[in-house]
Amino acid sequence: MDAAWLASATGFALAMTASPGPNNAMVAASAANFGLRRSLPHVLGIALGFPAMLVLVAFGLAEVLAASPALQAALRWVGTAWMLWLAWKIATAAPATAEAPRRGRPMTLVQAALFQWVNPKAWIIAGGAILTYGRPWLMAVLFALTALVSLLAWAALGLGTARLLRTPAALRRFNWAMAALLVLSLVPVLLG
């Protein structure tokens, strides 16, 4: 492994994990609504789930999907439906008040890990990483590390935003903005 490859692969992994997308929007909304500690399983699920997906894609799952356009279409529509449902849940989450404490719960580690399989951005990144950089095990480690850093930054953004949004109406607007970001992340999938 040479230093130029490592720098390039790390930069790619960091850019992909830090850029806005479904995972980051959901983590920011989770931290804003449930706090950082309760959102950590969500963060860890993504940081572990995506690298696992990347390795499986590298070792043949991509070929299975490429051979089955019907399976690809089904996965795309199931993923889109689930992401729209998640966007609705984020948008309509009632802010906690003294009279009505927070109901619901953030995504679990397993739910967040499994979400990667229906996350269109994750599929695009996994394919691009393998085709461009190869070395799936090393790419998995790089993505785990950069995802952890990026997701914690997005969680901190959500947490900081929640502290600024002191009224239930302001937090509701933030939730709607995060839901809109999640829906907008689907546009390339639906047009592609």
N, C-alpha and C positions, 0 to 999 in steps of 0.2 A: 504494500500500500504506500503510495507516495503522498507527499504533503499537498500537492495540487489537487489530487483526487479528493482527499479528505476535506480540504477547504471548500471545494465546489459542492461536494455531497452534503456537507454540513450546512452550507448556505442555502441549498435547495430545501433541505429538511426544515430549516428554521423559517424560510419564507413560506413554505406550504402550511406549516403548523400555526404560524402567527397570523396569516391572512384571514380576513373574515370568512366565515363559513358556518355550517350547521353546528359543529362541535363548539366553536368559540361563542357563538350566540347563545347556545343553550347553557354553557358554563357561566357566562356573564349573568344571564337571567337567573340561574340557580343561586349563584352567590348573592345576587341582589335580594332575592326572595327568602333564601334559607340560611345565608351566612356561609363563610368559607369552610368551617369545619364540617358542616353537613353536606357540603358540595364536594369534599375531597374524594369520596368513592367514585363520583361521576368523573372527576379529573383522572383518577388512576385507571378507571375502566377504559377511557380513551387512550391514555398513554401506554397501556398494555394491549388493548384490543386491536388498535391499528397495526402495530408491529406484527402481531400474530397473523392478522389478515394479509399483510404484505408478504410474509414468508410463504403462506399457503398459496397466494396468487403466483408467486415466483416459481413454486414447485408444481404447477400444473393446473390449478383451478381456473386460471385465465383461459387455458386451452379448452377446457370443458365448456365454459361459458361462450367462447368464440364459436364453438361448434353448434351451439343451440340458440338461435335468435329468439325462439319462443321463451326460453328461460331468461334470456337477457331482458326481454320486454316485460315479463312477469316481475322480475326483480326490480326493474325501473318503476313500474306502477305500484307495486307493494311499498317500495321505499318512498315514493312520492306521497302516497296516501298516509303512511305513518308520519312522515315529516310534516304534512299539513295538519294532522291530528295533534302532533306535538306543538306546532305553532299556535293552534287554537287553544291548547291547554296553557301555554305561556301567556297568550294575549288575554285570556279570561281569568287568569289567576287573581283571586281577590287578595289585595294587600292585607297584611296583618294589622289589626288594631287592638287597643286595650280590651275592647268588648269582644272581638272575634279574633282569637289568635290564629296564626298561620295554620291552615289545613293543607293536607297533601304532604308530599315528600319529594326530595330530589331524586334523580335517577341513581340507581345502584351501580356498583362496579360491573356486575354482569350485564345489566341492561345497557350501560354505556359501551361496553365491549361489543355486545351483539349489535348495537346500533351502527357500528362501522360497516356492517355487511349490507345495510340499506342506505348508506350515506353516499350519494353520488360523487361528492368531492373526494371521499376516501378512495373510491375505485379509480378515479382519474389519477390521483396522486400515486397510488400503488403501482399502476401500470407505467406511469411516467418514470417513477424511481427505478423500477426494475429494468425498463428498456434503456434508460440513460446511464445508470450507474452500475447495474448488476449487483453482485455481492449482497444478496438478500439478508444474510444474517447481520452483516455490518450495518446495512441500511436500517434494519429493524432496531438496532441499538441506537443509531443516530436519531431515528424518529421517536423512540421512547424518551430520550433525553430532551430533545427540542420540544416535543409535545408537552412534556411536564412543565418546562419553563414557560412556554407560550400560554398554556392553559391556566397556569397560576397567575400569569399577568392578566389574562382576560377575567379570571375570577376576581382579582384585585380591582380591576376596572368596574366590574359589576358591584362589588362590595362598596367601593368608593362612591359610585353613582347612587347606590341605595342610601348612603349617608347624606348625600346632597338632596335626595328626593324625600323630603320629610313628610309629605302629605300622601295619603292613599291615592289621590288623583295623579300626583306626579309619578309615583311608582307604577301606576296603571299605564300611564303614557310610555314609560320606559319598557314595560312588558310588551306593549303593542309594537314599539320600535324593534325590539329583539325578535318578536314574532315575524314582523315584516322582513327583517334581515334574513331570517330562516327561509321564508317563502321566496324571497329574491334569489337565494342561493340555488333554488330549483330551476330557475329559468333556463340555464344552459342545458340541463338534463332534458327538459321538456322540449326544447327547440332542437336538440341534437338527435 
